[in-house]
Amino acid sequence: MLSQNERKAIIRLIHRQVVPAIGCTEPIAVALCVAKAKQLLGCEPEKIEVRLSANILKNAMGVGIPGTNMVGLPIAIALGALIGNPDQQLEVLQGCCAEAVEKGKRMIEEKRIDILLEENDPDKLFINVCCKAANHEAEARIKGAHTHFVFLRKNDKVMLDTAACTAATVEEGSVELSLRKVYEFATTTNIDELRFILEAKELNERASQSGLEDNYGHQLGKTMCSPLGKGVMGDSIFAHILSATSCACDARMAGAMIPVMSNSGSGNQGICTTLPVTTFARENHNTEEELIRALIMSNLTAIYIKQHLGTLSALCGCVVASTGSSCGITYLMGGTYEQISYSVKNMIANLTGMICDGAKPSCALKLTTGVGTAVMSAMLAIQHKYVTSVEGIIDDDVDQSIRNLATIGSKGMDETDRCVLDIMTHKG
């Protein structure tokens, strides 16, 4: 039985991990770090040196930057220095305008930005920015989580130094979760304490609608809504779940200036934990309370898996997020804890090993694969059909199955991660 203190700790955890973000969180986190260093410097920098971990580089190379019609890190860095407000966290580029973009382009052309791979720090989420002007310089460092500053300096004056911090200590004080605790929290907590999660529904459904209003990315969501898509996929709940999710991803990855509610530092994970659940609930005529509890279950399951996996890994985040949505959908189907644990096992048995090869428009395809699997896993689970412990990496204990997934994603796929980055940086 969860204590009141545990419930409060879990609510704080969700509030920390489910936050609004504009644009892909890796280049936006870099822009945030630049904005902080510029704020410390007190003027526009003449030169900006940025050192990044391989995983940050990978996730920032091919993604659209909101409001710019441009792709990649240089424009995100330039805008962070020109108009970035560090107080806005992952909405740091909210003030982007055409004039700032033109000024940012000139900054890039003048070769005032250097981007380097961090060779020494082992953390997969590492951003270090040094801004220089005249005889002054300021340095800011983010580590372990997208908005977690661990080092701040202006000239010789150090304002903050917790550089030994790792992703594990960022979450210090967090409640230790299990799938049973996730289920109990989601199903028994006073509903009024959980209503805040409806903001995720509003933001992400708005992002999904935006994906229909323009030709973003690969237009996967629009394709599934088109006569061709309906002719192939039908006009089913399943098709609506896929199109709603991919529409939001199409818009976000192409750089639309729209906020989404993220999960565990990823907007795509936030989309994936939210839209399949809200779409199913609407078409299944679930009550608002059932929807709220399903959204909490989906988001908290993803947070729980990420606690073991780490913020960034070689494993595509849609594996984690769609596992959460499968739990939420199973609950909306009337599923018990036992059936929800079956859906988790089905997901892990199917999607483990899907690589992350950076944030980019084609992420919509991966999200759709994950969400499609989520629905199928829930359909099997509600009928008490599931992958057993005699098959592959699945364990009788669902929490051990989650740890097995995390071990493969965080350790087993390290060489894959290096290989992916090598391929991405040596094309052409």
Secondary structure, DSSP 8 states (H G I E B T S, - for coil): ---HHHHHHHHHHHHHHS-EEES-HHHHHHHHHHHHHHHHHTS--SEEEEEE-HHHHHHHSS-EETTTTEESHHHHHHHHHHT--GGGGGGTTTT--HHHHHHHHHHHHTT-EEEEE--S---SSEEEEEEEETTEEEEEEEESSTT-EEEEEETTEEEEE-TT--HHHHTTT-----HHHHHHHHHHS-GGGTGGGHHHHHHHHHHHHHHHHS--TT-HHHHHHSHHHHHHH-SSHHHHHHHHHHHHHHHHHTT-S-EEE-BTTBHHHHHHHHHHHHHHHHHTT--HHHHHHHHHHHHHHHHHHHHHH-SS-SB-HHHHHHHHHHHHHHHHTT--HHHHHHHHHHHHHHHTT-B---SSTTHHHHHHHHHHHHHHHHHHHHTT----TTSTT--SSHHHHHHHHHHIIIIITHHHHHHHHHHHHT--
